[in-house]
Amino acid sequence: MPALSAHAAAVELSYPNLAQLLRRRGDVEIHRSQMHELFRRLVFNILIDNTDNHEKNHVLLVGQAQQYVLAPAFDVLPMAHSLGYQAMAVGERGTESSIENVLSAAGQYWLAPAAAMRQKPVANLLPPGNRCSCHGREQVMSVRTGIDSRTG
């Protein structure tokens, strides 16, 4: 199956733009699962501090009908530099590497903020109380959403 990097497929690439590209050129039967998988990959990269997760590290498989599907993830490396940013834009705050920034764009992945917090790896990797120590500072999941995930 032919493949191309997200870099070759999009002009101004960000995680939300990659989600949009998958919605426009992806297989309609798997849109929702593709959106949720991309969201999980984004969160995982933030949680492991993978700041080298650029558009050439996202590959799209091209089906016979010229529809795009996410290839399996690769080149996923924890950097542990605590730089506080991602290589691609994440949400309303650009490349800021924070769960709050990810949640600001949850709708691009067909997720409401409360549903986004229940997605793996968010739900599985965050300790009780939804506090995450990312990049040397503690973050609370409910900051921008106004949703306390402990109560729903």
C-alpha positions in Angstrom: 0.0 0.0 0.0 1.5 3.4 -1.0 2.3 5.8 1.9 3.2 9.4 2.3 4.3 11.5 5.2 1.9 14.1 6.6 4.5 16.6 5.6 3.9 15.7 1.9 0.1 15.6 2.3 -0.5 19.0 3.9 0.6 22.6 3.7 0.3 24.1 7.2 0.4 21.0 9.3 -0.8 20.8 12.9 -2.5 18.0 14.8 -5.9 19.7 14.1 -5.1 20.1 10.4 -4.0 16.5 10.2 -7.3 15.5 11.7 -9.1 17.7 9.1 -7.1 16.1 6.3 -8.1 12.6 7.6 -11.8 13.7 7.7 -11.6 15.0 4.1 -9.5 12.3 2.5 -10.1 9.4 4.9 -12.3 6.4 4.7 -15.8 7.4 5.9 -16.3 4.1 7.7 -13.5 4.7 10.1 -13.4 8.5 10.5 -14.3 8.5 14.2 -11.8 5.8 15.2 -9.1 7.7 13.2 -9.9 11.0 15.0 -9.7 9.3 18.4 -6.5 7.5 17.5 -4.8 10.7 16.4 -6.0 12.4 19.6 -4.5 9.5 21.7 -1.2 9.8 19.9 -1.1 13.5 20.5 -1.8 13.1 24.2 0.7 10.3 24.5 3.5 12.4 22.9 2.8 15.2 25.3 2.9 12.9 28.3 6.2 11.3 27.3 7.6 14.7 26.3 8.2 13.6 22.6 9.1 17.1 21.3 10.4 15.6 18.0 7.0 14.5 16.9 7.0 16.4 13.6 4.9 16.0 10.4 7.4 13.6 8.9 6.8 11.2 11.8 3.1 10.8 10.8 2.5 8.6 7.8 -0.7 8.2 5.9 -1.4 5.0 4.0 -3.1 5.6 0.7 -5.8 3.1 -0.3 -7.0 2.0 -3.7 -9.7 4.7 -3.6 -7.0 7.3 -2.7 -8.3 7.5 0.8 -5.9 8.2 3.7 -5.6 6.0 6.8 -3.1 6.6 9.7 -0.2 4.2 9.5 1.0 2.6 12.8 2.9 5.0 15.0 6.7 5.1 14.8 9.7 7.1 16.0 8.0 7.8 19.3 10.8 8.8 21.6 10.6 10.3 25.1 12.9 13.3 25.0 12.8 14.4 28.7 14.1 17.9 27.8 11.0 19.6 29.4 11.0 22.2 26.6 7.2 22.8 26.9 6.4 22.6 23.2 5.6 20.2 20.5 7.0 20.2 16.9 3.5 20.7 15.5 0.7 22.9 16.7 -1.6 21.3 19.2 -4.5 23.6 19.9 -5.4 27.3 20.6 -2.0 27.9 22.2 0.0 26.7 19.2 2.7 24.3 20.0 2.4 24.6 23.8 2.8 21.1 25.2 0.0 20.9 27.7 -3.1 18.9 28.3 -5.0 22.1 28.5 -3.9 23.0 25.0 -4.9 19.6 23.7 -8.4 19.9 25.2 -8.8 23.3 23.5 -8.9 21.4 20.2 -10.8 18.3 21.3 -13.7 19.1 18.9 -11.3 18.6 15.9 -11.1 14.9 16.9 -14.9 14.7 17.4 -14.6 14.7 21.1 -16.2 16.9 23.8 -13.8 17.9 26.5 -15.3 15.5 29.0 -15.1 12.6 26.5 -11.6 13.6 25.6 -10.5 13.2 29.2 -11.9 9.7 29.2 -9.9 8.7 26.1 -6.9 6.4 26.6 -4.1 7.4 27.4 -5.5 10.4 29.2 -7.7 8.4 31.5 -5.2 5.6 32.1 -2.0 7.7 32.5 -3.2 10.5 34.7 -3.1 9.9 38.5 -6.2 10.3 40.7 -7.5 13.9 40.7 -6.4 14.3 37.0 -3.2 16.1 37.9 -0.3 15.7 35.6 3.3 16.9 36.1 4.3 17.8 32.6 7.4 19.9 31.9 8.1 20.7 35.5 4.6 22.1 36.3 1.5 20.6 37.6 -1.6 20.8 35.4 -5.2 20.2 36.3 -7.4 18.7 33.5 -10.4 20.8 34.4 -8.8 24.2 34.1 -10.2 25.5 30.7 -13.1 23.1 30.3 -14.8 23.9 33.6 -15.4 20.2 33.9 -14.2 18.3 36.9 -13.6 14.8 35.5 -14.0 13.2 38.9 -17.7 14.1 38.8 -18.3 13.6 35.1 
